[in-house]
Amino acid sequence: WKPSPQDTMSAVLSPSDARTATLTVENPRKEAVTVYVEQGDFDIRLGVVMAGKTRTLKLPPSLTSSRSSIEVFVHPAHGLDLSGSSLDVTPGSHLGLKVPLH
């Protein structure tokens, strides 16, 4: 399977981020989205990605201290939460998420 260009993304990370788990979020919408991570019973706010922007967010070390599974979801400024899929994360993981346009 070869991904199409619209299914791929890339991000430049600083050397200090090389050992930190990160999530790069691309937001093609015309409104900002707030990104959350759900692990177990808790939701952790990672940050806001402005309309039409891409931003790399750091995952808290508590989420990556051992191999774990997290659920990422975004909350548009005007709308319902959009859930992502369950992702396995380890220290140094670099994950990507494209917010659906609609």
Secondary structure as GFF3:
##gff-version 3
##sequence-region A 1 102
A	DSSP	three_ten_helix	5	7	.	.	.	ID=ss1
A	DSSP	three_ten_helix	15	17	.	.	.	ID=ss2
A	DSSP	beta_strand	22	26	.	.	.	ID=ss3
A	DSSP	beta_strand	33	39	.	.	.	ID=ss4
A	DSSP	beta_strand	42	49	.	.	.	ID=ss5
A	DSSP	beta_strand	54	58	.	.	.	ID=ss6
A	DSSP	alpha_helix	61	64	.	.	.	ID=ss7
A	DSSP	beta_strand	68	76	.	.	.	ID=ss8
A	DSSP	beta_strand	82	89	.	.	.	ID=ss9
A	DSSP	beta_strand	94	98	.	.	.	ID=ss10
###
